[in-house]
Amino acid sequence: MHVENRLARLPSAMTVQLLLIPMSSVVRLLAENPLLLLFLVAAIGYPIGQCRLAGTNLGVGAVLFAGLAIGALDPSLKLPEMVYLLGLVLFVYTVGLASGPSFFAALVSGRGIRINVLVIVVLATAAGLTLAMQRVLHLSAPMAAGMFAGTLTNTPTLAAQLDFLRHAGADSAEPIVAYSLTYPVGVLGAIVALMIARRQLRPPAPLEPERTGITMVVARVTNRQATSEPLGSLAAAQRWRVSLGRFKRGDELRVATPDVRLRVGDLVTVVGPPSEIARIVAWIGEASAERIDRGHSDLDLRRIVVSNRAVAGRELGDLDLPGRFGAVATRLRRGDVDFVPDDHTVIEPGDRLRVLAHRDAIGDVTRFFGDSYRALSEIDVLTFSVGCALGLGLGLVPIPLPGGLNLRLGLAGGPLIVALVLGRLGRTGPILWTLPFSANLTLRQLGLILFLAGIGTRAGDDFVHYLVHGGGLLVFAAGAGITLAAATLTLWAGATLLRLPFGLLAGTLAGLQTQPAVLGFAIEQTKDESPNVGYATVYPVAMIAKVLIGQILLAVMR
């Protein structure tokens, strides 16, 4: 009994002993063990970022505030500079790889060009307001530049500013302080603007979302025009955005490869978005209640993971699945999104293809694509390192500006631009530049955590000092004004001048802010995926523009 009583009191005794540990000993322990400090900051900040307030949360961004809080405890609690520099390169490089295709697609799209011009005009206006606020409030150049980055919630812009100051020999924590003060209002201000716009603006396009997603319908061929040419020729001539899977003629069930010529009375499965399916089925003939996708047959439908590096980075049409295996790919899942691939769809590592083929050939198709999750977890260190090195080299090249100033893309801009180009190329001969979707997200999040934890701990002491003695409330109010002005201009011009539907407009504002929290709120408001289109259209342009403008502001204000 005596032993049991002692054991029962052990947890409380240990708690008391832990509480009696001097704070100075804890600080010394953390200062002497930077890895312990790093993981402590991440462990505190990340769960706080998952807490929702007014329908949104800070996400990984809360790691910055955890770093500020811990760094404010003692000036010695600073992570090494290499921590946040490594995190920065990982973050911007993976963002660029993922955004490359959408960035260049937006540059050649008529509507995409107009939307991106609007974004650049708004960002230039925000920069002008920042200059005005600097003069009115008598802010230092680093403080005003950090305010610009925070109100537009863009971490790479802050990183580029810190790198600019470091190269100029004026290393300062003031941009981090201003960024920290204005970042929350940058998120909430954009959300408030969207809430007001939803009630006040009257966009010409209907707000009712179109049905989205991928579905399958069986069509019966009654239109003789649909029998005049092989399916591949018909699809090209009619610009079908669907895929055809099985077709049934009498009792025979086969794969609807592009060389097949339909006959009146045939049944064929049509896979695609509901609106597109309705158009194609009406042209082919009529919908049928008969199911030809179930029951016993010699055909097999399998979802296959792309892990073969020889296949990734190539267009689906170049792989010639019908010619090689008598197979067709009916759907592609990338991340959490399903869509219908076409011959020009570039296959990426980690894609999951739904392939229809004869049972005797499905094994060969599976081996052709790889179908190995283990292979996906192995990043090609050579190509990843070469890409990062190219980006870092580009960031060191000075760009001359009027007035004898030199601008460098730095650790943020250089890797970002190189990654955008490599992400668009996909592969160069045998070299595959892209990363599996899951690996990209993992490295991106890791890099962001390293960066935010590093700069947070290094600026914590200055943050508290400026908040208490340096007019932090004025910087906060100025940031709120810039955020609301930029959001209002975007929403008004997008609705009245470009006549954008609300869903696309909301995604455009989220992309201008480069803010996933605003995007999530926009999707909740529209109840569809249309904000994703606007976000993807402007995100890369907004990212690069803010990185460059943020450094130009520093050069002009110094």
Secondary structure, DSSP 8 states (H G I E B T S, - for coil): -HHHHHHHHHHHHHHHHHHTS-HHHHHHHHHH-HHHHHHHHHHHHHHHHT--BTTB--GGGHHHHHHHHHHTT-TT----HHHHHHHHHHHHHHHHHHHHHHHHHHHH-HHHHHHHHHHHHHHHHHHHHHHHHHHHHT--HHHHHHHHHHHTT-HHHHHHHHHHHHHTT---SHHHHHHHHHHHHHHHHHHHHHHHHHHH---SS--S----S-EEEEEEE--GGGGSS-HHHHHHHHT--SEEEEEEETTEEEE--TT----TT-EEEEEE-HHHHHHHHHHHEEEE----SSSS-SEEEEEEEB--TTTTTSBHHHH-HHHHHS-EEEEEEETTEEE---TT-B--TT-EEEEEEEHHHHHHHHHHHB--HHHHTS--HHHHHHHHHHHHHHHTSEEEETTTEEEE-HHHHHHHHHHHHHHHH-EETTEE----HHHHHHHHHHHHHHHHHHHHHHHHHHHHHHHHHS-HHHHHHHHHHHHHHHHHHHHHHHHHTS---HHHHHHHHHHHHT-HHHHHHHHHHHSSSHHHHHHHHHHHHHHHHHHHHHHHHHHHH-
